[in-house]
């Protein structure tokens, strides 16, 4: 357990950042799953949702929830899946 005041404050900040990062990752994963499910039946519908997925992935990478290369890999695989 933290003893000093600064350690207690650091834990509060890290929990807040974790909540934001978890939310960004969850939205990203949900969009990817939707596209994966739709692409099996309707390729054009999945193509339209691709920009929404790109936005979620880029935002997660920009804020540091995932790394830049991970974001690039996810976008590449999604594009290949849709086409």
Secondary structure as GFF3:
##gff-version 3
##sequence-region A 1 83
A	DSSP	alpha_helix	5	39	.	.	.	ID=ss1
A	DSSP	alpha_helix	43	62	.	.	.	ID=ss2
A	DSSP	alpha_helix	68	82	.	.	.	ID=ss3
###
